[in-house]
C-alpha cells in the first residue's frame, strides 16, 4: 500500500539532490516493522523547529495525523485585536472545537531564542563591566605615566620648547602605544570569535560596527589620558617643574 506525503526541501535535497522528488517513494519505520511506503506529492519550505540558528531538519507530513493542527493567520493590524474574531470564526465551523494556545509570531520567535538571549545578556553585562574596567585602568596608567614626566616637560620648556610641541609629543607617543594595544586586542578578539559564534543569531562574530565602536572608545579614552595630564604639566612654571620629583 502506498500513501501520499509532503516533504520538506531539506529532505528533498538530502535524498534526491538535483532531482524532482515528486512521485518518488520512501519507506517509513522499516527497521521496526514492514516498510510503510509513501509517495511524495509535494515539497514545502523548511521549518526550523530546533531554533532559528539551527539547520533545518528533514520533515515529512502525513494527512492522516490530524490529532491537532495549527492555524496561522497573517494580519495587517495588531494581532491581539483579532483573537476574538478568529475564535468566533472557528466556533462557527465547529462549536466543539477546542482552541489552545494563541500567540503571535514575535512571541514564538522570542521564546525560541530565550536561552541564547539570556546567555548573551549575561555576556553583555560582563563585557560592559570589562570595558569600563579597561577604560578606567587605561586612563589611570597612561595619565600616571604622563604625570611622571613633569620634570622632563619642565626641562624641555626651559630649553625653549613650546607647550604645543610638548602636547603633540605626548599625544603622538601615546598614540603609538594605543595603536599597538588596540591592534593586538583586535587580533585576539578575532581569534576567539569561534567561541561566541554559537551564541549569535543574525549577527556576525566579526561585526565591524562593534569592533569600530570599542576601538574608537578606547582610543578616545587613551588620548584624553595623554592630553589632560600633559596639558596640566605644561601649565606648571618651568622652575617648579624642574624641582618636581
Secondary structure, 3 states (H helix, E strand, C coil): CEEEEEEEHHHHHHHCCCCCCCCCEEEECCCCCCCEEEEEEEEECCCCCCCCCCCCCCCEECCCCCCCCCCCCCCCCCHHHHHHHHHHHHHHHCCCCCCCCCCCHHHHHHHHCHHHHHHHHHHHHHHHHHHHHHHHHHHHHHHHHHHCCHHHHHHHHHCCCCHHHHHHHHHHHHHHHHHHHHHHHHHHHHHCHHHHHHHCCCCCCCCHHHHHHHHHHHHHHHHHHHHHHHHHHHCCCHHHHHCCC
